[in-house]
Each structure stands twice: as structure tokens, then as C-alpha cells.
């Protein structure tokens, strides 16, 4: 389980940004976290579902999404292929004042500006695949063209109407680190100075899913990784990860990963045998 919830992006191109092609072969879930960079994801196949700013954003083939710097988000995915572009804020400094305050608002459509961003991603993919002599010059130019299109066409003058407060971010970090414990909404509310009903409402408003749903998702995510990396009995793993109702856990696991725990365990063992 990854314990780092605020991610600093390290550039993998000499031009100062990180760009890569992601290939994921199973359903999956990435718990809530945030970046000190701007993240742009363009889906080639499959589907990604982002929760942030109190809304759910579904991104399908030939669509993209931008997650602004500092925005708390999680990601649920089907098997997919996608391009990911991460832009550290210092890269933006020569071009945009207060890049950390940029708020992107993207709704998939068929506008020329939207289609151009998708074409720019496809162009970046082709350049990095071919790597012809001098390709970094072309990469740099195309990244700037893509960023100009995003800033000009997909930013709002004001920030999101729903922002995750620092106290709620601290709560998310705590839950991510202590999900195996018997956490409850009432207990977390007392610990972080909330009324339980208010915490339930504000978490849903600011994050996009309920706190109970998030607890289940992060526990199921841990179970998924345990099934692939250990041979311990499934019942024992359910208890370890705080999933005290096996029937409910199996049902929700099937909903999230499209497979039952026993099927994930069998596939992992088959993969080890074949390799």
C-alpha cells in the first residue's frame, strides 16, 4: 500500500516534464491523493473515473481530463491504455503567473479546441515512440502548444466551488495510513473535531464519495494487492484489512474489480507459474 499521498513529479524528459504511456490490464483503484503538478490524462482505450471537487468525471477513449495542482482525487479504472502528462509548476512559471492557482474545467465534447488537445497527445506519443534525431525539440514545442490550448480554453477565472480543506486532507492521509484499524465515522469525527453528520456531508460534498464508501474502497484495494503478493488465506486477509463482513466485502470487490477475490488469487498464481 502506498503511503505517499502528495506526489512530487520528477521529469523524465530533458525538456522538464513527465510523459509516458500507461497500460493497465485489470480493473483497479488509486486512493485519494494530490500532486504538486498539473496532471493531464488522455485515454486511448478503456475508461477512467476521477472523483474530485465533489464531482465524478468519466473519461473514455479519445477523451482527456486535467487535474489541477493540489486537487485531491482518486481514480477507478477498467483495463485501459492512456497517455499521462505531468507538468511541474516551475515549468509553467515563465508562461503563466500563479500557475499553482490555475483551475482547469474540462467537459468532453467535440469542439475544435478539445479535439486539438487529443491530437497533440497523439503527436507526443508518436514522437516519443519514434525518437528521431532532434525529437526533443518537437516534443518541447508540442508540449507548449498543448499547454497553451489548455490554459486558453479550459481554465476558469475562479477556483473550484468545492475545495478539500487542509483538515480534510489530514483526515484522508490518516485514513490511508490506518485503514486496517476499526475506523468509524463517529470516531474520525471526534478525532478531527467534527460533528459526525457534518463530517459525512462535507466529505461527500468536497470529495465526491461518502467516507464509508472510501473506507471500503481503500480496504478492498489493499486486499487486491495482498491477493497478488501473498499466499495467506483469503479469510485471514479480509480480517487483516478491516473487512469484517465477508459477504459484503466480496460483493463490493466484484463491483470494483469485476472479479471475485478467489479469481484474483487464481490468476496471480497462474501468472507466477507461467513466469
N, C-alpha and C positions, 0 to 999 in steps of 0.2 A: 504494500500500500504506500503510495507516495505521500509524504508528509509536508512537502513544499507546496504551498497554496498561492504564493505570489511568485510569479516566474519572471526572471530576467532573461531576455533574449540575447544569445551570443550569435553574432553574424557568422554565416557560413560562406558568404561571398565577399570578396575584397571590396566590393562597392558599398558594404556597410549594412546589408540587410540579410535576413534569413529566408531562403526559398527552398522548398522541397516538395516532392510528390509523395503523398501518403497513400498506402494501400492497406486496407483493413479487411480481413476475410470473415469476420464474425460480428454479430451484434455486440454492442459494447456501451460503456458508460464512463464518462470522466467527471468526477465530483466537482463541486463548485470551487473556483479558483479565479485569479485575476492576473493580468500582465502589466508590466511597466512599459508596454509597447502597444502598437496598433496591430491587430491581427486580422488578416483578410483570408477567407477560405473560399475557394471556388470548387464546387463539386462536379466531378466528371461522370460518376455513376453512383447509384445508391442514394442514401438520404442521411442528412444530419439534422438534429433537432436541438436548437440552442434555447436555454432559458436565461433571460436577463432582463433587467429593468421591468420586472413584473409581467413580461410577455413571453410567449413561446414563438420561436421563429423556425419554420421548417424550410430547409434548403435542399432542393433536388438537383438532378442533372442539369448542367449548363446554367446554374444559378450560383450566386455568391452571397456571403454575409461578411460584415465588418463588425468587429468587437472593439469598441473604443478603449483607450488606455484606462486601467483601473476599474473597469466594469466587471463585476462578479458574474460569472456564467458557468453553466455546466453544459455538457454535450452528450446526447444519446445518439447512437448511430446504428444503422443497418450495415451490412457489408458494403464497402464503398471505396472509391478512388477519388482523390481530391488533390488540388494544389493548395499549399499553405504559404502565405507571405507574411512575415513578421517584421515590422519596421520599428526599430528602437527610436525613442523620441529624439535623441540627439541628431539622428539622420534628418529629421524634419525641420530642425531649428533654422537652417539657412533659408527655408522656403515658407514657413508658417510661424507666425507669432503665437506663443502659448499653445504649442502642439498638444500639451497634456490636457487642454480644455476642449479639444475637438470632440464633437459628438456626432457620430455617424448614424444616419437613419436610412435603412435600406429595405425596400419592398420589391420583391421580384416582379419585373414587368417586361414589356417588350420595347421599351424606349431605346432610341439610339445610344444614349449615354450608358444605359445598363448593358446593352449588347457589346459596346466598345470595351468595357471592363472585362467581360468574359473573353473577348478576342485578345486583349492584352495578356491575360493569363495563359491562353493557348500559345501565344507568341513566346512568352517566357519559358514555357515548357519545352517548346521546340528548340529554343536557343540553348538551354541547359543540357538537352539531350544530345544535340549535335556538337556543341563546344568547338565551333570553328575558330580559326585564328582571329583574335580580337573580339570574341563574343561578349566579353565583359563590358566593352563599350556599348554594344547594343543592349545588353541587359540593363545597364545603368540608365540609358535613355528611355527604355520601355518602362522601367520601374517608375521613373519620374512622370512619364505620360500617364501611367495608371493612377498614381497618387494624385496628380492634378485633377483627373476626372473624378476621383472620389471626393476630394475636398470641394471642388466647384459644384458638383451635382448631388452629393449625398451627405452633406453636413447640415446641421441646424444651428441657428444663431444661439439658441439657448440649450442648456444641458437637458438630460432626460428628466421627465417629471417625477420619475421614481428612481431614487439612488439608494444603494445599500449604505447604511450608516456605518461608521467605524466600529460601533459597539456590536452591530450585527455581523460585521466581518470577523470580529474577535470570536463571536459565538460559532460561526462557521468553522473557523480554524480549530476551535475546541472540539466541536463535534467530529471533525475529520480525524482528530488525534485520539478521541476517546469513544468512538462509536461502539466498541466491544463492551463497554460498560452499560448497565441498565439505565440509560438516559430516558427521561420523560420530559414532556413539555413543561409541566409544573416545576420539576427540578431545575431545568435550564432557566426558566423564568426567574426563579428565586435567585439563582447564581448570578444572573446578568442584570438583575434589577428591573424586571418587567412584571406586569400582571400577565398571567398565563393566557387569558383570552386575547389580550392586546398583542402578546408575542405571536400567537398563532396568526392573527390577522395581518400584522405588519410584516411577518416573514413571507406570507403568501403574496402580499402586495409588492414588496420590494424585490423578491427573488423569483417568483413565478410559480412555485410549487409549495405545498404545505411542508411544515417542519417534519411531520410524521412521515410523509412520503419521502423526504430527503433522507431521513434516518434509515428507512428501508432500502433505498437505492444504494447508499454508501455501504451498508452491510452486505447487500447482495453482490455488489462489486467486489468486495473483499472475498466473499465466498467463491465467486467465479475464479479469481486468481488462485485461491487455495486449491480448488479442484484440479487446476492445471499443474500445480507445482508440488503437491504433496500426495501421499497415498493414505492419509488418515481417513477414517470412516466419515461418510457424509453427515451422519447424525451428530458426530463429535464436532465437525466443522460448523454446523448450524449453531450449536450451543456456544462455541468459541466466539463467533461473530455477532452474538447477541440476538440471533433469530430464534426466539423461544417458541414460536408457533410453526412447526414444520410444514403443516398443510398450507398455511397462508404463504410461507416463505417459498415453497415450491411453485405455487400458483403465480406469485409475483415474479419469481425468477424466470418462469416460462414466458411471461409477458415481456420482460426486459430483454432476454437473450434468445427468445424463440426456441429454446431447448430446455429440457429438464436438467437438474444437476447431475443425475446419473448419466445422461447423454454427453454432457461436457466432460465428465470424468472418463468415459469410454473413449471419446475422441482424443483426449490428451494421452491416454495410454497407447492408443493405436499409433499416434504420431511418434511417441518415444520408440516404439518397437520398429517402426519403419526407418527411423533415423539412427 
